[in-house]
Amino acid sequence: MQAVLSSDYSFAQFRFLQRLLLVHGRWSYLRMCKFLRYFFYKNFTFTFVHFWFAFFCGFSAQTVYDEWFITLYNLVYTALPVLGMSLFDQDVNDAWSFQHPQLYVPGQLNLYFSKKAFFKCALHSGYCSLVLFFIPYAAVHDTVRGDGKDVADYQSFALLTQTCLLFAVTIQLGLEMSYWTAVNTFFVLGSLAMYFAVTFTMYSDGMFLTLPSAFPFIGTGRNSLNQPNIWLTILLTSILCVLPVVTYRFLFIQLCPTINDKVMFKVRQAKATLPPPPRRPRIRRTSSRRSGYAFSHAQGYGDLVTSGRFLRRPALPRSSGFAHAGRTTTSFSPMGRSAGYSPTGRPQNAKVADVEVTSLQMYRTIQDAAL
Amino acid sequence: MVKEEQESANRPDNTAFTQQRLPAWQPILSAGIIIPGFVIIGLTFIGIGVALFVTSKSIQDMEIDYTGVETDSDCYKCTNTDEKNCVCRLDFNIPTLIEGPVFFYYGLSNYFQNYRRYGVSKDDTQLSGDLDNFKTPSDDCSPYETDDTFVLYQNLNGSNQEVPFDGKGIAWWTDYNVKYRNPDVTPLKDAFEGTVKPPFWSKPAYELDPTDPNNNGFINQDFLVWMRRAALPDFRKLYRRISQDDYARGLPAGNYTLQIGYNYPVMSFKGKKKVVFSNVSWMGGRNEFLGIAYLVIGSWCIVMSIVMLIVYAKFKFPEED
């Protein structure tokens, strides 16, 4: 009891550790890393644009964007989508996480967020900021509205650049998220809608007449966002920011797939071919089972341990890092190749379905060429 | 019995939300979506690019620099800042009809209207006609203005015929009607009692257009156009429209003379001045960049989709995992 009170995490049975590590720990690592990478990306992109603008405004620290946008960017327009991603994102669900504990390895190898990942993120931001500044710059240079009036003014340019930025970072978030629940979708689309709602409110006559010096951008939305060339610029910029990322990721998945990619493809195939496996009800504890450690009255695993079977590597080469199908699987499956051992005498070659894995854990041989 | 109740009290909720089993869409970057997607985007962009490029090519636009840097230009004599109210004339030829309505812009280069201190040097409350703040603007206020004037003549049969300019409605509707208002005092001059015209202006605000009270003071259209700060150091601003009388269909080909009241010196900061005649279309003024950019990106998308198809066909990892 005292141990529980003074600990960060506590749980009552060792079997809970499996879920904690393989499901929740893994998801937590994934979410944290995605969150960090995306957060750095969106803020670096936002900031580097000012760096490029400095060359064109006499290095006077003039902001490219509207001051209200700068205030509300991290507060309202991009806060909730990121929060949604950090709370709900999953790459594969819990059952598949148990089936493939190799998915835990990227966490151990620090793959998702390291100095290298940070550097790549900064590079990506640099590229996006170049696109986000220079494309509007060139599109707006010496151009006018369809009726001849000004559209190359500072306020329209600010509105254009900030809209391009928001679309680009929102689409990028869409690419990062791999689990779109209703809540996430609402957050993402809602934030964009919120941007337009707040912007048009602040640029409206009413707000200006209340506080003229606080809302100087009056009329900018109405006068510039009804121009087709402005929207075409926004479209071009957002797509140009995002397409290289999509290309890069797709090629990487094809050429050097990570374990996550492989499992996700497997999940997709399984969904396409079979209905989702039914959740077995929790296996009730029977009197012949003990808690598994201290009170085992069965034969135990001593012979298995001393035989060294679980240290053996497979002799067959693998085609792509995964071997197998079905029965001969060497992946983590609860009723897998445990040499027929079972302290309780239950048969081991039951059908390898997605069994509720909180049953008494048998030995399994974790073998993966990647390790 | 008691033990079971305790167990169910401590057991966490088994709902989809708390157990993170919410129904969700789980997209992955599969070839079936990406490659056709790239092809579609590529084709769309090429289509848009062609439309933009063709439209841009059809816009006629003519620029004439009148800074007066070259010694043989008539405006060279005006670059001497000691000369006040200098007038210079530029002759030029328009080779083909510029279809109307033609817009006449003045442009400046290397002029940083987007400089931060320039931008804060105005008081919006004062400019919106608020009488309370009128005489006590904010501390940052120190305005600048350009005041070159232009008159255009067409040389017809040896004599010069003035081309009529239309200066109505050259600023944004919201600027004219909402953002900038004159203080509610007639005559306007009285409202400015006790104030001093800004040092760089040639005329005080209430004399910007004495003939038309709807164009005087803070709602003068030229003033409004100038106050709309440009985003970049090279910019053009609408001066007048040419769309009346004989010139309703455009500026016919021929010889023209532009008479410039050269008041604003730019040589000190290596700036340049120019005038631009241009017509417009649905995409605004002439801007080839957007058309070319769309074409380039569209072609790149098509190329990448082919590359990805090749990579996918050759290297896809076996899906019979």
Interface residues (C-beta under 8 A of the other chain):
Chain A: W27 F56 C57 G58 S60 A61 Q62 T63 F88 Q90 N93 D94 I135 Y137 A138 A139 V140 H141 D142 T143 V144 R145 G146 D147 G148 K149 D150 V151 A152 D153 Y154 Q155 S156 F157 A158 S178 Y179 W180 T181 A182 V183 N184 T185 D205 F208 L209 P212 S213 P216 I218 G219 R222 N223 Q227 P228 N229 L232 T233 L236 I239 L240 L243 V246 T247 R249 F250 L251 I253 Q254 L255 P257 D261 K262 M264 F265 K266 V267 R268 Q269 S319 S320 F322 H324 A325
Chain B: Q20 R21 L22 P23 A24 W25 Q26 P27 I28 L29 S30 A31 I34 F38 I41 F45 I48 L52 P101 F103 Y105 G107 F112 Q113 N114 Y115 R116 R117 G119 D123 D124 T125 L127 S128 D130 S138 I170 A171 W172 W173 T174 D175 V178 K179 V225 R228 R229 A230 A231 L232 P233 D234 F235 R236 K237 L238 R241 S278 V280 S281 W282 M283 G284 G285 R286 N287 F289 L290 A293 Y294 I297 C301 M304 M308 V311 Y312 F315 K316 F317 P318 E319 E320 D321
